[in-house]
């Protein structure tokens, strides 16, 4: 797929998630790292954001390593897209996130 088309598809998906998911959180662009809008061949998928705070120690380390190893265009995403609290169980109804793994 053409790079411009990938970026357009990710931007469209981002808009849909923001419109449909309560309190959504998507990896932001930071420095040279594109975050959720990264169109590169590498996809990094986490389970869910715990608090959605950025840039905590693990987020900053991830972004630092992506820059260090030249993977700034990696697509970063979570399976569950809404913020939760630390140690909170997954929502009972995960239908809103089905088909939005990217």
C-alpha positions in Angstrom: 0.0 0.0 0.0 1.2 3.5 -0.8 2.6 5.5 2.1 0.1 8.3 1.6 -2.8 5.8 1.6 -1.6 4.2 4.8 -1.4 7.6 6.5 -4.9 8.5 5.2 -6.3 5.2 6.5 -4.7 5.7 9.9 -6.1 9.2 10.1 -9.6 8.0 9.2 -9.3 5.2 11.8 -8.1 7.7 14.4 -11.2 9.9 13.8 -13.5 6.9 14.1 -12.0 5.9 17.4 -12.2 9.4 18.8 -15.8 9.6 17.8 -16.9 6.2 19.0 -14.8 5.2 22.0 -15.4 6.9 25.4 -12.2 8.5 26.8 -10.0 7.2 24.0 -6.2 7.2 24.2 -3.9 6.7 21.2 -0.1 6.9 21.2 0.8 10.5 20.4 3.5 11.8 18.1 6.5 12.8 20.2 9.8 13.9 18.8 10.4 12.0 15.6 8.2 9.0 16.7 4.8 9.0 14.9 2.9 7.0 17.5 -0.5 5.8 16.4 -0.1 7.5 13.0 3.1 5.6 12.3 2.8 4.1 8.8 5.9 1.9 8.9 6.1 -1.9 8.6 6.6 -2.4 12.4 3.5 -2.5 14.6 3.8 -2.6 18.4 0.6 -3.6 20.2 0.0 -3.2 23.9 -2.9 -4.5 25.9 -4.3 -1.2 27.0 -3.2 2.1 28.4 -3.5 2.0 32.2 -3.9 5.6 32.9 -3.2 7.2 29.5 -0.6 9.5 31.0 2.2 10.4 28.7 5.2 10.4 28.9 5.8 8.1 31.9 9.0 6.2 32.3 7.9 3.2 30.1 6.5 5.5 27.3 9.6 7.6 27.3 11.9 4.6 27.2 9.9 3.1 24.3 10.0 6.3 22.3 13.8 6.7 23.0 14.5 3.1 21.8 12.4 3.6 18.7 14.4 6.7 17.8 17.7 5.0 18.7 17.0 2.0 16.5 15.5 3.9 13.6 11.9 2.8 14.0 10.3 6.2 14.4 7.6 5.3 11.8 6.4 2.2 13.8 2.6 2.1 14.3 1.9 2.1 18.1 -1.5 0.9 19.4 -3.4 -0.7 22.2 -6.0 -3.5 21.9 -8.3 -1.6 24.3 -8.3 2.0 23.4 -9.9 3.7 26.4 -8.1 4.7 29.5 -8.5 2.7 32.7 -7.1 2.8 36.2 -4.1 0.8 37.3 -5.0 -2.8 38.0 -8.6 -2.3 36.7 -9.9 -5.3 34.9 -10.8 -5.2 31.2 -14.3 -4.0 30.4 -16.9 -6.8 30.3 -18.0 -5.6 26.9 -15.1 -5.3 24.4 -17.3 -5.0 21.3 -16.3 -1.3 20.8 -12.7 -2.3 20.2 -13.3 -5.2 17.9 -12.0 -4.5 14.4 -9.9 -1.6 15.8 -6.7 -3.5 16.6 -4.8 -1.0 14.5 
